[in-house]
Structures are given as C-alpha cells and as structure tokens.
C-alpha cells in the first residue's frame, strides 16, 4: 500500500508547549509561518505514522500511540541537526489538533477509573482552601490568559498559544481540571479564528476567554470548592437496579474529530439517563452510530431500538451526569417502549416550558460547567420560517414565539432539512422534545418531534416509529404530513422576528468585548478614540443600563492607558489591569443577557 495524505494526529498540549519553549527567540518569530503549510504536506505511512517534509534535509515523523494521539516527546522526531530544539518539529506539532481526554468508551464505560475507586473519591471532603501548587498554577494561568487577551486573535499565534498550553498543563498537574479545560477551549478558539474556519464564532471565543479569566482569577485569589476546581474524570458510581425508557437519539459531532450518538432515557420517577457511543471518526461515525449496537450489559438492541424501547438494568453504574456505564457486572434486558403520551415521558410535556427553562438557569448558576440543559417538552403550533430557524408558538395563553434552531447545523445531518420541511406547514401542531439554548432569546434546539394527540392537523408517523421522529436521523417525508388544504388559517409570520437581545443596546458592549478578543488591547483603544463617550454609551444609560455603560467606559480607558516610567518614557501597559477591566464588563454583560433570555421565555 502506498503512502497517502492524511490528517495530522492529535497532540497532547504539554508536548507542544515544551517544543515551543525549547525554541530560540529567533525561531519563535518564524513559527507561525512554518506552521501554515504543514497539514497539506502530511503523509501517512503504512505503520500509522505521519511524516511532514521540510525541504530536502528535514523530515518530521509523528508516531501516535495506541489512542491515536502523540502524548510524549519521543513520539515526535525530526531528522535535522537541531532536533529536538528545531523549528520543523515545533511547527509540525503546532499544526496538529490538540488532544483531549478521550470520551468514555461505548456505552459509557469509565475510561480511567472503576466505580469503586470513584465512589471512594466522592466521599472525600472538598478542600477548605486551595494548595500552594494550585494558587501558583492559577496565577500563572491568569497571567497567560491576560497576555493572550491583550494580544487578541491578530497576535495570538503559536507562541502565545504555547504559553497558555504550558499554564494549562501546570493547572492539570495541580488538580485544576476546570481551569485546564477552559484554557484548551481558548487555544482551540484562537486556532479556529486564525485559520478562518467556517465553524468559528467570535462570540464563542469571547465566552471562552470570560470563563478562563473568571476561573483563574477566583482560584488565584484563594477561592476553593468543587465547582471551581472541576472534576478531572467522569465518576461512575453503583446505581443498583434501574428501569429506563427511550426518549430520542442525538448525533454527536465534535470539533476534535469525535463522532457518535447519545440516546436519551428516562426512568419512571423522571430521572434522566443516557447511553453514549462516541469515538474518533467524525461525521461518518455520527451518521452511522444511530443504528449501531448498544454496548450495555449484553442487551440485544441498537440505538434506534433503544430510543423507542427500554431497558431493565441490574448492577448499573451511573456517572454524575446520568450516563450509564458498561461495566463487566452490568446486565440489561430489553423492555417494550412507551409513547410520549404515557409515563414517564408525558410529564415532560405537562408543564410550561418557561418553568423548565427557569430550572435550567438555576442549575447553570449553581454549576456553570455542569451538564448541558435538561431536555424539555412542549406542544407548539408552527408559524413559519424566519431566516435559518423555524418560528412556533407554545400552546398556552400568552406564550411567546419560540425559535427552533437545528441542534447541529452540519448539512449532512438531518436536523436542518427536517426543520425546513416542518416550517413549510404553517399551522401544524407538534410535540417537540429539545434542549433550550440558554444563550439565545426563547430558542429551542429540537431533538425529536411527534404528533399532538387528538389534533387533526399534525404529523402522521409510522407505527414502528412509536409516534416520534429523531430529527438528527429520521428524515421526514411528504407522507408524514397531513394534506395542506386541511390545515387551519396560519398565524401571520411577523415581518421582524422580535429578539430582546438584538434589540437591546447591550450589543454595544458585546461589540467592544469582541473587538478586544479579535484585535487585542490596541483595537479596543482605537475603537474608543473613534467615538464620543455620549454617542457610544448614551443609549445604554437611557435604557437604564448605567453599570454596563460605566464598565465599558472603564475598559476603553484602561485599554488606552499608556503609563510612563521614572524617566518619562512610555512603558508597556499592564495586561493584568486590562484583563480585570475586560472581565468585569464581560461578566456584567453575561448576567444582563441571561436576564433578558430568561424573560423572553415568560412571554
């Protein structure tokens, strides 16, 4: 078999950080340019290694381990005379994606710990105060994050990223997994922004910087607690005997190359559970895993059958997020599924969506890095399409318009096409099961839909689908809809989709913060010089958002501050003070937007 071009294997953050640290100052200046063309010249050999050629005399060989990642310095070698302190090796490592902790194996088997071990860990009391190592690691991470924020995407190249990665690795060794994860999100966001990837959103990178600075700042100041330090691994504990029923399937497709499916389940008492099958493989695996066998206690079911069936489990192991493990002692027997009209699923549709969303906000405030928002169910009437989303109104008096957006926008998944087809039937009544988007006004990410019992103008799904369609896998066809002429007079689609976030003058603060993330401190200073304070922040004050205006003005002033040394010469401004000013404004903005989103669900 001849060598073939292939993606670069993931690289452990500490391996890349060490390679960049070993470079001279002269080579560091050349690193970004050397990294750009590496991926295009990567060739996979028959033994699984990947080589990148730099001219005639230098070849870098990356030899990933059993998990498919480069996790040690010895797995990246270069043939040049300067190796391992050479530009070629650092560039090849920098061009590769960052490795992450592998998700649990099929069915949710714990990857690094046994239930008995984690149960003992769970009984240990949380530390009263952070250790000296944690304080030092948090301070170093804060400083690296502040420097990265001051640089922005424009100057946030490989050297800036390597400093963040080195600080993240120190945080991991000190037992600060939440801070480490936040730093890795920032580095991945910087890479996506600099590579101009289609999936990059400046708002996501802004949120990642806010989370990193918030976590590192509190830890460095001496705050402690499980919510701040985070959980290093998914802890599985004995769950005894369980009986669970399928709700729906959800495709999983990550930016790090993982793909698969999560099947959501519900116990008779309303406790949510899930079975996960996520592995390397990207889109192809996300599409195929929906019909893959469920690796849980010998159950003879695939994920499609489990989503419409059930399981009786003996000796279950369960993570803190409700994920079921596939330990050796687990035994599972298939059960007949229940429709959404019966318990336990019926309870999801029995209360207003606003109440369920309020609980989601309360859980997020208590644990910002906890699990994703819980699934909620509601009955809606389709209003029509509005841009890239579907407008629908919940079936209760005074309910607001809801925006139904694809749970995953990838065009090869069925979400987007299914929503387009649903939007073409104004007046159609639906039961929707989905996850609220807590960062957008009255927005739901639907995972599955079904007919409304007793309604005439509703879906007509096959009996074997058990009256629900998984929007990520099942494709709705014309036969699944009622004749259009039988529909009621549809509600008029509003000319302008009301959005309290978009209509609020808070966009001025958001733009200032995102300008800082994109262009760094200098961009914020230049933006502030170009407008009069009254014109920039007057609308905020007139809307009663005085604190937002003052914090934004303080950020602009700090960005433009140029201190002088004892001889009157201009000195480099402090990244620390700028980062605190940016974080204060970003934290206030997040709280204000959260209040607007919560109010948008109330109608």
C-alpha positions in Angstrom: 0.0 0.0 0.0 1.5 3.4 -1.0 1.6 6.3 1.5 -1.4 8.6 1.4 -2.2 12.1 2.6 -4.0 12.1 6.0 -4.8 14.5 8.8 -2.2 15.1 11.5 -2.8 13.1 14.7 -3.8 15.0 17.8 -1.0 16.2 20.1 -1.0 16.5 23.9 -0.9 20.1 24.9 2.2 19.7 27.1 4.2 18.1 24.2 3.5 21.2 22.0 4.2 23.6 24.8 7.6 22.0 25.6 8.6 22.1 21.9 7.8 25.8 21.6 9.5 26.6 24.9 12.7 25.0 23.6 12.9 27.3 20.6 15.2 30.3 20.5 13.6 33.8 20.2 14.7 34.0 16.5 12.9 30.7 15.7 9.8 31.6 17.6 9.3 34.6 15.3 9.2 32.2 12.3 6.9 29.6 13.9 3.5 30.9 12.7 4.7 31.0 9.0 6.3 27.5 9.3 3.1 26.0 10.8 0.8 27.1 8.0 1.7 24.6 5.3 2.4 21.5 7.5 -1.1 19.9 7.2 -1.0 20.0 3.4 2.3 18.1 3.3 1.4 15.4 5.8 1.7 11.8 4.5 0.6 8.7 6.4 2.8 5.6 6.2 1.7 2.0 6.4 2.7 1.8 10.1 0.3 4.6 11.0 2.9 7.3 11.5 2.6 10.6 9.8 5.6 12.4 8.1 6.0 16.1 7.1 8.8 17.0 4.8 10.5 20.4 5.2 12.8 20.8 2.1 15.4 18.2 1.3 17.1 17.7 4.7 14.4 17.7 7.3 11.5 15.2 7.8 9.4 15.2 11.0 7.8 11.9 11.9 4.8 11.8 14.3 4.1 8.4 15.7 0.8 8.4 17.6 0.3 5.9 20.5 -2.5 3.3 20.8 -5.1 6.0 21.5 -4.2 7.7 18.2 -2.5 10.8 19.8 1.0 12.0 20.3 1.4 12.1 24.1 5.2 12.0 24.5 8.1 14.0 23.2 9.7 10.8 21.9 6.8 10.3 19.5 7.7 13.4 17.5 11.2 13.3 15.9 12.9 15.4 13.3 15.9 14.4 11.1 17.6 17.8 11.1 20.7 18.5 13.1 19.0 20.9 15.5 16.4 18.4 16.6 14.7 18.2 19.0 15.0 22.0 19.5 14.2 22.7 15.9 11.6 24.8 14.1 10.4 21.9 12.0 9.3 19.7 14.9 7.6 22.6 16.7 5.8 23.6 13.5 4.5 20.1 12.9 3.3 19.7 16.4 1.7 23.2 16.3 -0.2 22.3 13.1 -1.8 19.2 14.6 -5.1 19.4 16.5 -4.9 19.4 20.3 -5.6 16.1 22.0 -8.2 15.9 24.6 -9.2 13.4 27.3 -10.9 10.6 25.3 -14.7 10.3 25.9 -15.9 7.2 27.7 -15.9 4.1 25.7 -19.0 2.7 24.0 -21.9 2.6 26.4 -20.3 4.9 28.8 -17.6 2.6 30.3 -15.3 4.6 32.6 -12.1 5.2 30.7 -9.8 5.8 33.7 -11.4 4.7 36.8 -13.6 1.9 38.3 -16.8 2.7 40.1 -15.5 1.6 43.4 -12.5 3.9 43.2 -14.5 7.0 42.2 -17.1 6.2 44.9 -14.3 6.5 47.5 -13.1 9.7 45.9 -16.6 11.2 46.1 -16.7 10.6 49.9 -13.6 12.8 50.4 -14.4 16.3 51.7 -13.6 19.2 49.4 -10.5 21.1 50.4 -11.1 24.2 52.6 -8.6 26.2 50.7 -6.5 25.8 47.5 -3.0 24.4 47.9 0.1 26.4 47.2 0.6 24.5 43.9 -3.0 25.4 42.9 -2.5 29.0 43.8 0.7 29.2 41.7 -0.9 27.3 38.8 -3.9 29.6 38.8 -1.8 32.7 39.0 0.3 31.5 36.0 -2.8 30.7 34.0 -4.3 34.1 34.8 -1.1 35.8 33.6 -1.0 33.7 30.4 -4.7 34.4 29.7 -4.3 38.1 30.3 -1.4 38.3 27.8 -3.4 36.3 25.3 -6.4 38.6 25.7 -4.2 41.7 25.3 -2.7 40.2 22.1 -6.1 39.1 20.6 -6.6 36.8 17.7 -4.4 39.0 15.5 -1.3 38.5 17.6 -2.3 35.3 19.3 -0.1 33.0 17.3 1.7 29.8 18.2 3.9 31.3 20.9 1.0 32.9 22.8 -0.9 29.6 22.5 2.0 27.6 23.8 2.2 29.8 26.9 -1.5 29.1 27.5 -0.9 25.3 27.0 2.0 25.3 29.4 0.0 27.0 32.0 -2.9 24.6 31.3 -0.7 21.6 31.9 0.5 23.1 35.2 -3.1 23.6 36.2 -3.9 19.9 35.4 -0.9 18.7 37.5 -2.1 20.9 40.3 -5.6 19.4 40.2 -7.5 22.2 38.4 -9.3 20.4 35.5 -11.9 23.1 35.0 -9.2 25.8 34.5 -7.2 23.5 32.2 -10.3 22.8 30.1 -11.1 26.5 29.9 -7.6 27.2 28.6 -7.8 24.5 26.0 -11.1 26.0 24.7 -9.4 29.3 24.3 -6.5 27.8 22.4 -8.8 25.9 20.1 -10.8 29.1 19.6 -7.7 31.1 18.7 -6.7 28.5 16.2 -10.1 28.4 14.6 -10.2 32.2 14.4 -6.7 32.5 12.9 -7.4 29.6 10.4 -10.8 31.3 9.5 -12.7 28.1 9.9 -16.3 28.1 9.0 -17.5 26.9 12.4 -15.7 29.6 14.3 -17.8 32.2 16.1 -16.2 35.2 17.8 -18.9 35.1 20.4 -17.8 31.6 21.4 -14.2 32.6 21.8 -15.3 35.7 23.9 -17.2 33.4 26.2 -14.2 31.1 26.4 -12.0 33.9 27.5 -14.5 35.1 30.1 -14.7 31.6 31.6 -11.0 31.2 31.7 -10.3 34.6 33.3 -13.2 34.1 35.7 -12.0 30.7 36.9 -8.3 31.5 37.0 -8.9 34.8 38.7 -11.0 33.3 41.5 -8.6 30.4 42.1 -5.6 32.8 42.2 -7.4 34.9 44.7 -7.8 31.9 47.0 -11.4 30.7 46.3 -12.0 27.0 46.5 -14.7 24.4 46.0 -15.6 21.6 43.6 -17.4 24.0 41.3 -14.2 26.0 40.7 -11.6 23.1 40.6 -13.8 20.9 38.5 -13.9 17.2 38.0 -11.0 15.5 36.3 -12.8 12.5 35.1 -16.3 11.2 34.8 -17.0 9.4 38.1 -19.2 6.3 37.9 -20.9 5.0 41.0 -23.1 2.0 41.6 -26.7 2.6 40.5 -28.3 -0.6 41.6 -31.3 -1.8 39.5 -32.8 0.6 37.0 -35.7 0.6 34.6 -35.4 3.2 31.8 -37.3 4.1 28.6 -36.1 5.7 25.4 -36.9 9.3 24.5 -34.8 10.0 21.4 -31.3 9.8 19.8 -28.9 12.7 19.3 -26.0 12.7 16.8 -22.7 13.9 18.3 -20.0 15.6 16.2 -17.2 17.4 17.9 -14.5 19.8 16.6 -11.8 17.4 17.7 -12.8 14.6 15.4 -15.1 12.5 17.6 -18.5 11.3 16.3 -21.3 9.1 17.6 -24.7 9.1 19.2 -26.2 9.8 22.6 -29.6 8.1 23.3 -31.6 9.9 26.0 -33.6 7.8 28.5 -36.0 8.4 31.3 -36.7 6.5 34.5 -40.3 6.1 35.9 -39.5 8.6 38.6 -38.5 11.2 35.9 -34.7 10.9 36.4 -32.9 11.4 33.1 -30.2 8.9 31.9 -28.3 8.4 28.7 -26.2 5.9 26.8 -23.3 7.3 24.8 -21.3 5.8 21.9 -18.8 8.5 20.9 -15.4 7.6 19.4 -12.9 9.0 16.8 -14.5 9.0 13.4 -16.1 12.4 12.8 -19.1 12.8 10.6 -19.2 9.2 9.2 -19.3 7.8 12.7 -22.0 10.3 13.8 -24.2 9.2 11.0 -23.7 5.5 11.4 -23.8 5.3 15.2 -27.5 5.9 15.2 -28.1 2.3 14.2 -25.1 0.8 16.0 -25.5 -1.9 18.7 -25.8 -0.7 22.3 -22.8 -2.0 24.3 -24.6 -2.2 27.7 -24.9 -5.4 29.7 -25.4 -7.7 26.7 -28.6 -6.0 25.6 -29.5 -7.0 22.0 -30.6 -3.6 20.9 -29.3 -0.9 18.6 -29.6 2.8 19.4 -32.6 3.2 17.1 -34.4 0.4 19.0 -33.4 1.8 22.4 -34.6 5.3 21.6 -38.1 3.7 21.1 -37.7 0.9 23.6 -36.5 0.4 27.2 -34.1 -1.5 29.4 -34.2 -3.2 32.8 -30.6 -2.9 34.1 -29.1 -4.9 37.0 -25.8 -3.7 38.6 -25.9 -0.4 36.8 -23.1 2.1 37.0 -24.0 5.8 36.6 -22.0 9.0 36.2 -22.8 12.3 37.9 -24.4 13.4 34.5 -26.6 10.3 34.4 -24.5 8.5 31.8 -24.9 4.7 32.1 -21.6 2.7 32.2 -20.9 -0.6 30.6 -19.1 -2.3 33.4 -18.5 -6.1 33.4 -21.1 -6.7 36.1 -23.9 -4.8 34.3 -26.8 -6.9 32.9 -29.5 -5.4 30.8 -32.8 -6.8 29.4 -34.8 -5.1 26.7 -38.3 -3.7 27.5 -41.2 -2.6 25.4 -41.1 1.1 24.8 -43.7 3.7 25.9 -45.1 6.5 23.8 -44.7 10.1 24.7 -48.4 10.2 25.8 -47.6 7.7 28.6 -45.4 8.0 31.6 -42.7 8.8 32.2 -42.4 10.9 29.1 -45.8 12.6 29.5 -44.5 14.5 32.5 -42.1 16.4 30.3 -45.0 17.9 28.3 -47.2 18.6 31.3 -45.7 22.0 32.4 -45.0 25.3 30.7 -41.6 25.5 29.0 -40.8 28.7 30.9 -40.8 26.7 34.2 -38.3 24.1 32.8 -36.1 26.9 31.5 -36.0 28.6 34.8 -34.8 25.4 36.4 -32.1 25.2 33.7 -30.9 28.7 34.5 -30.8 27.9 38.3 -28.7 24.8 37.7 -26.3 26.7 35.4 -25.8 29.4 38.0 -25.1 26.8 40.7 -22.7 24.9 38.4 -21.6 26.9 35.3 -19.6 23.9 34.0 -22.2 21.3 34.7 -24.1 19.1 32.2 -26.0 20.6 29.3 -29.5 21.9 30.0 -32.1 19.2 30.6 -34.5 18.2 27.9 -37.9 19.8 27.9 -41.1 19.0 26.0 -43.8 21.3 24.8 -46.7 21.4 22.4 -46.3 24.1 19.7 -48.0 25.4 16.5 -45.8 26.1 13.6 -45.9 29.7 12.5 -43.4 29.6 9.6 -39.8 30.1 8.7 -37.7 33.1 9.7 -34.2 33.1 8.3 -32.4 29.9 9.3 -34.9 28.9 12.0 -38.5 27.9 12.5 -40.9 30.0 14.4 -43.5 28.3 16.6 -45.8 29.3 19.4 -46.3 27.2 22.5 -49.9 26.0 23.1 -50.7 28.1 26.1 -52.2 31.6 26.7 -49.7 34.5 26.3 -46.9 32.2 25.2 -44.0 33.9 23.3 -42.8 32.9 19.8 -40.2 30.2 20.1 -37.2 29.9 17.7 -36.4 26.3 16.8 -32.9 26.1 15.5 -31.0 22.9 14.4 -29.4 21.0 17.2 -26.4 20.5 14.9 -26.2 22.6 11.7 -24.0 20.2 9.7 -25.7 19.8 6.3 -25.0 16.1 6.2 -27.1 15.6 9.3 -30.9 15.6 9.0 -31.7 18.4 11.5 -31.7 21.4 9.1 -33.7 19.7 6.3 -36.3 18.4 8.7 -36.8 21.9 10.2 -37.2 23.3 6.7 -39.9 20.8 5.9 -41.7 21.4 9.2 -41.6 25.2 8.6 -43.4 24.8 5.2 -46.5 23.6 7.1 -47.8 26.7 9.0 -50.5 25.8 11.5 -49.1 22.3 12.0 -49.3 21.2 15.6 -46.3 19.4 17.1 -44.9 17.9 20.2 -41.3 18.9 20.4 -38.6 17.5 22.7 -35.4 19.5 22.8 -32.8 21.4 24.7 -33.2 25.1 25.4 -30.4 27.4 24.2 -29.7 29.5 27.2 -27.6 32.0 25.3 -30.4 33.0 22.9 -33.8 34.5 23.4 -36.6 31.9 23.5 -34.7 29.4 21.5 -35.1 25.6 21.5 -32.8 23.1 19.9 -35.2 20.3 19.0 -34.0 16.7 19.0 -37.3 14.9 18.2 -40.9 15.7 17.2 -44.2 13.9 17.4 -47.9 14.3 16.7 -50.2 16.1 19.2 -52.8 13.6 20.5 -56.3 14.3 19.2 -55.2 17.1 16.8 -56.3 16.8 13.1 -53.5 18.9 11.5 -50.5 17.1 12.9 -47.8 14.6 11.9 -48.7 11.1 10.7 -45.7 9.0 11.6 -45.3 5.2 11.0 -46.4 3.0 13.8 -42.9 1.5 14.2 -41.6 5.0 15.0 -43.7 5.0 18.1 -45.1 8.4 17.3 -41.8 10.3 17.3 -39.1 11.2 14.8 -35.5 11.8 15.8 -34.6 14.9 13.8 -30.9 14.0 13.6 -31.5 10.6 12.0 -35.1 10.1 10.7 -35.9 12.1 7.6 -39.5 13.5 7.4 -41.2 12.9 4.1 -44.4 14.1 2.5 -46.3 11.0 3.7 -45.6 12.0 7.3 -47.6 15.3 6.9 -51.4 15.9 6.6 -52.7 17.4 3.3 -52.0 21.1 3.2 -55.6 22.0 2.3 -56.8 20.6 5.6 -54.8 23.0 7.7 -56.2 25.9 9.7 -55.6 29.5 8.8 -52.0 30.0 9.8 -50.8 32.8 12.2 -49.2 35.6 10.3 -45.4 35.4 10.3 -44.1 38.6 11.9 -42.1 40.8 9.4 -39.4 41.3 12.1 -38.6 38.5 14.4 -38.6 40.1 17.9 -35.4 39.4 19.8 -34.8 41.3 23.1 -31.1 40.6 22.9 -30.7 42.0 19.4 -33.0 45.0 20.2 -31.1 45.8 23.4 -28.3 48.4 23.3 -26.1 45.8 25.1 -24.8 45.0 21.6 -22.5 48.0 22.0 -20.8 46.3 25.0 -20.7 43.0 23.2 -19.1 44.5 20.2 -16.5 46.3 22.3 -15.6 43.0 24.1 -15.4 41.0 20.8 -13.3 43.8 19.3 -10.8 43.2 22.1 -10.8 39.4 21.5 -10.3 39.8 17.8 -7.8 42.7 17.7 -6.4 42.8 21.2 -6.0 45.8 23.6 -4.9 48.1 20.8 -8.2 47.5 18.9 -10.2 48.4 21.9 -8.2 51.6 22.4 -8.6 52.6 18.8 -12.4 51.9 18.8 -12.7 54.1 21.9 -10.8 57.0 20.3 -13.1 57.0 17.3 -16.4 57.7 19.1 -17.6 60.3 21.7 -18.5 58.7 25.0 -22.0 60.1 24.8 -22.6 58.6 21.4 -21.1 55.3 22.4 -22.7 54.8 25.8 -25.6 57.2 25.9 -28.1 54.6 24.6 -27.0 52.3 27.4 -27.7 54.9 30.0 -31.0 55.9 28.5 -32.1 52.2 28.6 -31.2 52.1 32.3 -28.0 50.1 31.8 -25.8 52.5 33.7 -23.5 49.9 35.1 -22.9 48.4 31.6 -22.0 51.9 30.3 -19.6 52.6 33.1 -17.8 49.3 32.9 -17.5 49.6 29.1 -16.1 53.1 29.5 -13.6 51.9 32.2 -12.5 49.1 29.8 -11.9 51.6 27.0 -10.0 53.9 29.3 -7.7 51.1 30.6 -7.1 49.9 27.0 -5.9 53.4 26.0 -3.8 54.0 29.1 -0.1 54.4 28.4 2.0 54.6 31.6 5.4 56.2 31.8 8.5 55.0 33.7 10.6 57.1 36.1 12.3 58.9 33.2 9.0 59.8 31.5 9.3 57.2 28.7 6.3 55.3 27.5 6.2 51.8 29.2 4.3 48.7 28.3 0.8 48.8 29.9 -0.2 46.1 32.4 -2.1 43.2 30.8 -3.3 42.4 34.3 -5.3 45.6 34.8 -6.7 45.4 31.3 -7.8 41.8 31.8 -9.6 42.7 35.0 -11.4 45.6 33.3 -12.4 43.3 30.4 -13.6 40.5 32.7 -15.7 43.0 34.8 -17.5 44.2 31.7 -17.9 40.7 30.2 -19.3 39.3 33.5 -21.9 42.1 33.7 -22.9 41.6 30.1 -23.4 37.8 30.6 -25.6 38.4 33.6 -27.7 41.1 31.8 -28.1 38.9 28.7 -29.1 35.9 30.9 -31.9 38.0 32.5 -33.2 39.0 29.0 -33.1 35.4 27.8 -35.0 34.2 30.9 -37.6 36.9 30.5 -38.1 36.0 26.8 -39.4 32.6 27.7 -42.1 34.1 30.1 -43.9 35.8 27.2 
